[in-house]
Amino acid sequence: MRTLMALAVVFISNVGVNGATPLILEKNEGEARWWRPLPADPGTSRFVLKVDPVNGGSEHLVAGTEDFAPGDSIGRHRHPSADELVFINSGTARVHLGNAERDVHAGAVVFIPMNTWISLHFSGRDSTNITFVFSSPGYEQYMRAESVRDGEKNSPLTQAEADAIDKRFAHHVVYH
């Protein structure tokens, strides 16, 4: 009985006021996933969802990391329902944000207000690691729909699948 009470106390003390679970995560900890290749872009990259409604129970934000090889890009898009922060942890990127264009390096922060067009091209000689934070959940559902968990078979999306996912999540992301 004492063991059960002790476990209950530990569990309760690790649950936040709103039911979220406090987390301390190392670089490779979290929900590791791989983008499924698209018909127009056969490349794939790994990302890790760190905090969201599934991981930690956050009702208010989404955070994760992603690695990019030199020459990779994130196509022009906007998020209709959330602001986003992108932290450049290592590497170099050319950022197109609204009407501005600029090269940024490790340590840079990019603030993307809701509905602002953004694209990034990873232009350095070395890989680039970013951390992304969204002001509200939603986009992580799109990310899961277009990816597989680390270790699962990664089959390419058909154009019909990609179009259906884009339509389903258009209130969270719109690609140009």
Buried (B, 14 or more C-beta within 10 A) or exposed (E): EEEEEEEEEEEEEEEEEEEBEEBEBEEEEBBBBBBBBBEEBEEBBBBBBBBBBBBBBBEEBBBBBBBBEBEBBBEEBBBEBBBBBBBBBBBBBBBBBEEEEEEBEBEBEBEBBBEBBBBBBBBBEEBBBBBBBBBBBBBBBBBBBBBBEBEEEBEBBEEEBBEEBBEEBEEBBBEE
